[in-house]
Amino acid sequence: MPSGISRIIGLVRRIPALSFRPPPARERRWARWLFLLLAGVSLCACAPAPVCTVSAGPGTIRAPGGSPERVLILYQSTYGSTKQYADWIHREIPSAMADLEACPTPDFGPYDVIVFGSPIRTGRIVLAPFIVSSRSAIRGKSLVLYTVSGTPPDHPVLQTLYSVSLPADMRKDIRYFPLHGRMIHRNLSARDRALVSVGRSIQKDEVLKKFMREDFDGVKRENLAPLLEHLRGLLRRFRD
């Protein structure tokens, strides 16, 4: 076994909550969460750079030309699929768009609608802490969250993850859209390959195990149809 994978497995074994010999119920539950490691493991080599112009205040975002749009798209992407979805939304909906890693302190003030795009990694919605920390700044705005992972979007574990990632009083103001991602094994980092290998070794569900074993591409523009319909409805309301 490669030494890098051996070291990662050794570290995981030293974490009590992640024992490799849990009771059957805990093993099944952990296997489901490990499947979410597929989140964000996607490939997109050609997505355009995000539209993000920085004003005099460091890290603040304005739409091109200095005229704020009503919609702000903020995303964070690991291998490119979350960015690809953000770019498709941006092409369909008049909006400003930014990668949070490049613009970490957005000014939410000029915008009526905030769209958050987040991968799911190691059983967590990556942007959840940022959304919670922005609670006061986004209060009263229309909020949309899409997540990208290897888990089929209709799998109930995604709704469970959403429920435990954000407090109930925030979820009631957020419209949530889970989207399918993409995984190309040869493009994964050594760490992610090791994590997927560990998850596959304890996964009991053969359908989910197949997703861990094979390359797949679920990133499709048509997946955004319900989200785009929701955004257009919001914009119609603002115009009325």
Contacts in CASP RR format, 6 or more apart in sequence:
PFRMAT RR
TARGET T0000
AUTHOR 0000-0000-0000
METHOD contacts of the structure
MODEL  1
MPSGISRIIGLVRRIPALSFRPPPARERRWARWLFLLLAGVSLCACAPAP
VCTVSAGPGTIRAPGGSPERVLILYQSTYGSTKQYADWIHREIPSAMADL
EACPTPDFGPYDVIVFGSPIRTGRIVLAPFIVSSRSAIRGKSLVLYTVSG
TPPDHPVLQTLYSVSLPADMRKDIRYFPLHGRMIHRNLSARDRALVSVGR
SIQKDEVLKKFMREDFDGVKRENLAPLLEHLRGLLRRFRD
4 190 0 8 1.000
4 194 0 8 1.000
5 190 0 8 1.000
5 193 0 8 1.000
5 194 0 8 1.000
5 197 0 8 1.000
8 191 0 8 1.000
8 194 0 8 1.000
8 195 0 8 1.000
8 198 0 8 1.000
9 194 0 8 1.000
9 198 0 8 1.000
12 18 0 8 1.000
12 20 0 8 1.000
12 198 0 8 1.000
13 19 0 8 1.000
13 20 0 8 1.000
18 30 0 8 1.000
20 202 0 8 1.000
22 30 0 8 1.000
27 202 0 8 1.000
27 204 0 8 1.000
28 204 0 8 1.000
30 202 0 8 1.000
31 199 0 8 1.000
31 202 0 8 1.000
31 203 0 8 1.000
31 204 0 8 1.000
31 205 0 8 1.000
31 208 0 8 1.000
32 157 0 8 1.000
32 205 0 8 1.000
32 208 0 8 1.000
33 123 0 8 1.000
33 157 0 8 1.000
34 123 0 8 1.000
34 195 0 8 1.000
34 198 0 8 1.000
34 199 0 8 1.000
34 202 0 8 1.000
34 203 0 8 1.000
35 150 0 8 1.000
35 151 0 8 1.000
35 157 0 8 1.000
35 199 0 8 1.000
35 203 0 8 1.000
35 205 0 8 1.000
35 208 0 8 1.000
35 211 0 8 1.000
35 212 0 8 1.000
36 120 0 8 1.000
36 121 0 8 1.000
36 122 0 8 1.000
36 123 0 8 1.000
36 124 0 8 1.000
36 149 0 8 1.000
36 150 0 8 1.000
36 151 0 8 1.000
36 157 0 8 1.000
36 161 0 8 1.000
37 121 0 8 1.000
37 122 0 8 1.000
37 123 0 8 1.000
37 192 0 8 1.000
37 195 0 8 1.000
37 196 0 8 1.000
37 199 0 8 1.000
38 149 0 8 1.000
38 150 0 8 1.000
38 151 0 8 1.000
38 181 0 8 1.000
38 183 0 8 1.000
38 196 0 8 1.000
38 211 0 8 1.000
38 212 0 8 1.000
39 119 0 8 1.000
39 120 0 8 1.000
39 121 0 8 1.000
39 123 0 8 1.000
39 126 0 8 1.000
39 147 0 8 1.000
39 148 0 8 1.000
39 149 0 8 1.000
39 150 0 8 1.000
39 151 0 8 1.000
39 181 0 8 1.000
40 77 0 8 1.000
40 78 0 8 1.000
40 79 0 8 1.000
40 80 0 8 1.000
40 81 0 8 1.000
40 82 0 8 1.000
40 119 0 8 1.000
40 120 0 8 1.000
40 121 0 8 1.000
40 148 0 8 1.000
40 149 0 8 1.000
40 150 0 8 1.000
40 181 0 8 1.000
40 183 0 8 1.000
41 78 0 8 1.000
41 79 0 8 1.000
41 150 0 8 1.000
41 181 0 8 1.000
41 182 0 8 1.000
41 183 0 8 1.000
41 184 0 8 1.000
41 187 0 8 1.000
41 188 0 8 1.000
41 192 0 8 1.000
41 196 0 8 1.000
42 78 0 8 1.000
42 79 0 8 1.000
42 80 0 8 1.000
42 81 0 8 1.000
42 82 0 8 1.000
42 84 0 8 1.000
42 148 0 8 1.000
42 181 0 8 1.000
42 182 0 8 1.000
42 183 0 8 1.000
42 184 0 8 1.000
42 217 0 8 1.000
42 219 0 8 1.000
43 79 0 8 1.000
43 80 0 8 1.000
43 81 0 8 1.000
43 182 0 8 1.000
43 184 0 8 1.000
43 187 0 8 1.000
44 79 0 8 1.000
44 80 0 8 1.000
44 81 0 8 1.000
44 83 0 8 1.000
44 84 0 8 1.000
44 182 0 8 1.000
44 219 0 8 1.000
47 80 0 8 1.000
47 83 0 8 1.000
47 84 0 8 1.000
47 87 0 8 1.000
48 87 0 8 1.000
50 75 0 8 1.000
50 83 0 8 1.000
50 86 0 8 1.000
50 87 0 8 1.000
50 97 0 8 1.000
50 98 0 8 1.000
50 99 0 8 1.000
50 102 0 8 1.000
51 63 0 8 1.000
51 64 0 8 1.000
51 90 0 8 1.000
51 96 0 8 1.000
51 97 0 8 1.000
51 98 0 8 1.000
52 61 0 8 1.000
52 96 0 8 1.000
52 97 0 8 1.000
52 98 0 8 1.000
52 99 0 8 1.000
52 102 0 8 1.000
52 103 0 8 1.000
53 61 0 8 1.000
53 62 0 8 1.000
53 63 0 8 1.000
53 64 0 8 1.000
53 65 0 8 1.000
53 66 0 8 1.000
54 60 0 8 1.000
54 61 0 8 1.000
54 103 0 8 1.000
55 61 0 8 1.000
55 62 0 8 1.000
55 107 0 8 1.000
58 105 0 8 1.000
59 103 0 8 1.000
59 104 0 8 1.000
59 105 0 8 1.000
59 106 0 8 1.000
60 103 0 8 1.000
60 105 0 8 1.000
60 106 0 8 1.000
60 107 0 8 1.000
61 72 0 8 1.000
61 96 0 8 1.000
61 98 0 8 1.000
61 103 0 8 1.000
61 106 0 8 1.000
61 107 0 8 1.000
62 68 0 8 1.000
62 96 0 8 1.000
62 107 0 8 1.000
62 110 0 8 1.000
63 69 0 8 1.000
63 95 0 8 1.000
63 96 0 8 1.000
64 96 0 8 1.000
68 96 0 8 1.000
68 110 0 8 1.000
68 111 0 8 1.000
69 94 0 8 1.000
69 95 0 8 1.000
69 96 0 8 1.000
69 111 0 8 1.000
70 94 0 8 1.000
70 95 0 8 1.000
70 111 0 8 1.000
70 112 0 8 1.000
70 113 0 8 1.000
70 235 0 8 1.000
70 238 0 8 1.000
71 93 0 8 1.000
71 94 0 8 1.000
71 95 0 8 1.000
71 96 0 8 1.000
71 111 0 8 1.000
71 112 0 8 1.000
71 113 0 8 1.000
71 114 0 8 1.000
71 115 0 8 1.000
71 231 0 8 1.000
71 235 0 8 1.000
72 95 0 8 1.000
72 96 0 8 1.000
72 97 0 8 1.000
72 98 0 8 1.000
72 106 0 8 1.000
72 108 0 8 1.000
72 110 0 8 1.000
72 111 0 8 1.000
72 113 0 8 1.000
72 114 0 8 1.000
72 115 0 8 1.000
73 86 0 8 1.000
73 89 0 8 1.000
73 90 0 8 1.000
73 95 0 8 1.000
73 96 0 8 1.000
73 97 0 8 1.000
73 98 0 8 1.000
73 115 0 8 1.000
73 117 0 8 1.000
74 97 0 8 1.000
74 98 0 8 1.000
74 100 0 8 1.000
74 103 0 8 1.000
74 106 0 8 1.000
74 114 0 8 1.000
74 115 0 8 1.000
74 116 0 8 1.000
74 117 0 8 1.000
74 127 0 8 1.000
75 82 0 8 1.000
75 83 0 8 1.000
75 85 0 8 1.000
75 86 0 8 1.000
75 97 0 8 1.000
75 98 0 8 1.000
75 99 0 8 1.000
75 100 0 8 1.000
75 116 0 8 1.000
75 117 0 8 1.000
75 118 0 8 1.000
76 82 0 8 1.000
76 99 0 8 1.000
76 100 0 8 1.000
76 101 0 8 1.000
76 117 0 8 1.000
76 118 0 8 1.000
76 119 0 8 1.000
76 126 0 8 1.000
76 127 0 8 1.000
77 83 0 8 1.000
77 84 0 8 1.000
77 86 0 8 1.000
77 99 0 8 1.000
77 119 0 8 1.000
78 119 0 8 1.000
78 121 0 8 1.000
79 182 0 8 1.000
79 187 0 8 1.000
79 188 0 8 1.000
81 119 0 8 1.000
81 148 0 8 1.000
81 181 0 8 1.000
81 182 0 8 1.000
81 219 0 8 1.000
82 117 0 8 1.000
82 118 0 8 1.000
82 119 0 8 1.000
82 148 0 8 1.000
83 99 0 8 1.000
84 219 0 8 1.000
85 117 0 8 1.000
85 146 0 8 1.000
85 148 0 8 1.000
85 179 0 8 1.000
85 219 0 8 1.000
85 223 0 8 1.000
85 224 0 8 1.000
86 97 0 8 1.000
86 115 0 8 1.000
86 117 0 8 1.000
87 97 0 8 1.000
88 221 0 8 1.000
88 224 0 8 1.000
89 95 0 8 1.000
89 97 0 8 1.000
89 115 0 8 1.000
89 224 0 8 1.000
89 227 0 8 1.000
89 228 0 8 1.000
89 231 0 8 1.000
90 97 0 8 1.000
92 224 0 8 1.000
92 228 0 8 1.000
93 228 0 8 1.000
93 231 0 8 1.000
93 232 0 8 1.000
93 235 0 8 1.000
94 235 0 8 1.000
95 115 0 8 1.000
96 111 0 8 1.000
98 106 0 8 1.000
100 106 0 8 1.000
100 127 0 8 1.000
100 130 0 8 1.000
108 114 0 8 1.000
108 134 0 8 1.000
108 137 0 8 1.000
108 138 0 8 1.000
108 141 0 8 1.000
109 137 0 8 1.000
111 141 0 8 1.000
112 141 0 8 1.000
112 142 0 8 1.000
112 234 0 8 1.000
112 238 0 8 1.000
113 141 0 8 1.000
113 142 0 8 1.000
113 143 0 8 1.000
113 144 0 8 1.000
113 231 0 8 1.000
113 234 0 8 1.000
113 235 0 8 1.000
114 138 0 8 1.000
114 141 0 8 1.000
114 142 0 8 1.000
114 143 0 8 1.000
114 144 0 8 1.000
115 144 0 8 1.000
115 145 0 8 1.000
115 146 0 8 1.000
115 231 0 8 1.000
116 127 0 8 1.000
116 130 0 8 1.000
116 131 0 8 1.000
116 143 0 8 1.000
116 144 0 8 1.000
116 145 0 8 1.000
116 146 0 8 1.000
117 127 0 8 1.000
117 145 0 8 1.000
117 146 0 8 1.000
117 147 0 8 1.000
117 148 0 8 1.000
118 125 0 8 1.000
118 126 0 8 1.000
118 127 0 8 1.000
118 128 0 8 1.000
118 145 0 8 1.000
118 146 0 8 1.000
118 147 0 8 1.000
118 148 0 8 1.000
119 126 0 8 1.000
119 147 0 8 1.000
119 148 0 8 1.000
119 149 0 8 1.000
120 126 0 8 1.000
120 147 0 8 1.000
120 148 0 8 1.000
120 149 0 8 1.000
120 151 0 8 1.000
120 158 0 8 1.000
120 161 0 8 1.000
122 195 0 8 1.000
123 161 0 8 1.000
124 161 0 8 1.000
124 165 0 8 1.000
125 145 0 8 1.000
125 147 0 8 1.000
125 161 0 8 1.000
125 162 0 8 1.000
125 165 0 8 1.000
125 166 0 8 1.000
127 145 0 8 1.000
128 165 0 8 1.000
128 166 0 8 1.000
131 138 0 8 1.000
131 145 0 8 1.000
131 166 0 8 1.000
131 170 0 8 1.000
132 166 0 8 1.000
132 167 0 8 1.000
132 170 0 8 1.000
135 170 0 8 1.000
140 173 0 8 1.000
142 175 0 8 1.000
142 234 0 8 1.000
143 173 0 8 1.000
143 174 0 8 1.000
143 175 0 8 1.000
144 174 0 8 1.000
144 175 0 8 1.000
144 177 0 8 1.000
144 227 0 8 1.000
144 230 0 8 1.000
144 231 0 8 1.000
145 162 0 8 1.000
145 174 0 8 1.000
145 175 0 8 1.000
145 176 0 8 1.000
145 177 0 8 1.000
146 176 0 8 1.000
146 177 0 8 1.000
146 178 0 8 1.000
146 179 0 8 1.000
146 227 0 8 1.000
147 158 0 8 1.000
147 162 0 8 1.000
147 176 0 8 1.000
147 177 0 8 1.000
147 178 0 8 1.000
147 179 0 8 1.000
148 179 0 8 1.000
148 180 0 8 1.000
148 181 0 8 1.000
148 219 0 8 1.000
149 158 0 8 1.000
149 178 0 8 1.000
149 180 0 8 1.000
149 181 0 8 1.000
150 180 0 8 1.000
150 181 0 8 1.000
150 183 0 8 1.000
150 211 0 8 1.000
150 216 0 8 1.000
151 157 0 8 1.000
151 158 0 8 1.000
151 178 0 8 1.000
151 208 0 8 1.000
151 211 0 8 1.000
152 180 0 8 1.000
153 178 0 8 1.000
153 179 0 8 1.000
153 180 0 8 1.000
153 223 0 8 1.000
158 178 0 8 1.000
159 178 0 8 1.000
162 171 0 8 1.000
162 176 0 8 1.000
162 178 0 8 1.000
163 171 0 8 1.000
166 174 0 8 1.000
175 230 0 8 1.000
177 226 0 8 1.000
177 227 0 8 1.000
177 230 0 8 1.000
179 219 0 8 1.000
179 223 0 8 1.000
179 224 0 8 1.000
180 218 0 8 1.000
180 219 0 8 1.000
180 220 0 8 1.000
180 223 0 8 1.000
181 216 0 8 1.000
181 217 0 8 1.000
181 218 0 8 1.000
181 219 0 8 1.000
182 216 0 8 1.000
182 217 0 8 1.000
182 218 0 8 1.000
182 219 0 8 1.000
183 196 0 8 1.000
183 211 0 8 1.000
183 215 0 8 1.000
183 216 0 8 1.000
184 215 0 8 1.000
184 217 0 8 1.000
185 193 0 8 1.000
185 196 0 8 1.000
185 215 0 8 1.000
188 196 0 8 1.000
196 212 0 8 1.000
199 212 0 8 1.000
200 209 0 8 1.000
200 212 0 8 1.000
200 213 0 8 1.000
203 209 0 8 1.000
203 212 0 8 1.000
END
